[in-house]
Amino acid sequence: MEGEFSWPDIDPCYLGLGISDSDRAERYREFVRSAIPVGEWELIREALQRGQLTGNNRFANEVESIILGTAVKQPTECVQCR
């Protein structure tokens, strides 16, 4: 079948979400949406629209270092272990 994509294997849990492809897709969408609170969706959406990162400072610094090609300094000692 030319132009049609087929997964190598489909998880039995996904198949159990419904009888038809559209039923499974809708139930999976509902599952994913329920895992993220409404406020988080809004934060993610707004950050994407502004081209900004979402996450803590460490995450933002790591991404910045990858983009700029600089090394991120990691603590040599666990702060909580002191």
N, C-alpha and C positions, 0 to 999 in steps of 0.2 A: 504494500500500500504506500504509494509515493506521497510524500508530504505529510504523512501522519507520524506522530511521535509515539513511541511505546516505551514505557519504563521496563527495565530488565526484570524487576519483580515488584509487586505491589504488596505493601504490608497488609496482613490479614486484618489488623485493627482498623485500617483505613477502609477496607472493603466492608467491614461491619458497620460503618457509619450510615449506610443506606443502600437501596437497591440500584438506583441509577447513578451515573456519574454526577449529574447535577445535584442530587440529594446529598451525596457524599461531600461534594465541594461546598455546598451551603453549610452543612453541619461542621465541616472542618473550619470554615470561616468563622462561624459562631464560637467554636472552641478557642481559636486564636484570639479573637476579639475579647472574649471573657477573661483571658489570662492577663490582659493589660488594662489597668484602671483608666477611666475616661480622661482624667487629668494627665496621665502619661501620654496618651495618644495626642492630646493637644500640644504638650511640650515637644514631642517628636515632630509633629506636623509643622509647628512654628519654627523649630530649629532648621528643618529641611528647607522651608521657604526662605529663611535668612542665610542658608548655607553655613550654619553653625553646628558644632558638635554638641551632643548631649552626653553627660557623664561627669565624673569627678575630675579634679585637677590632674591627677596622675594619668588618667586616660587621655585627657586633652594634651598633656605634655608629651606623652608617648606618640600620639598621632602627629603632633607638630614636629617631633624629632624625625619621624619617618619621612614626612613631607620635605623637611629642610635638610635631611641627611645628616643630622647631628646625633650624637649619642646621648641617651638619657642616663643620668647618674642614679644608680640604685643604692639605697642604704646598705652599708656593709654589715649592719647589726640589726636584728629585729627590735623595733622600738618597744613592742609589748613585752619583750623578754628581759628588759632592764629591771 
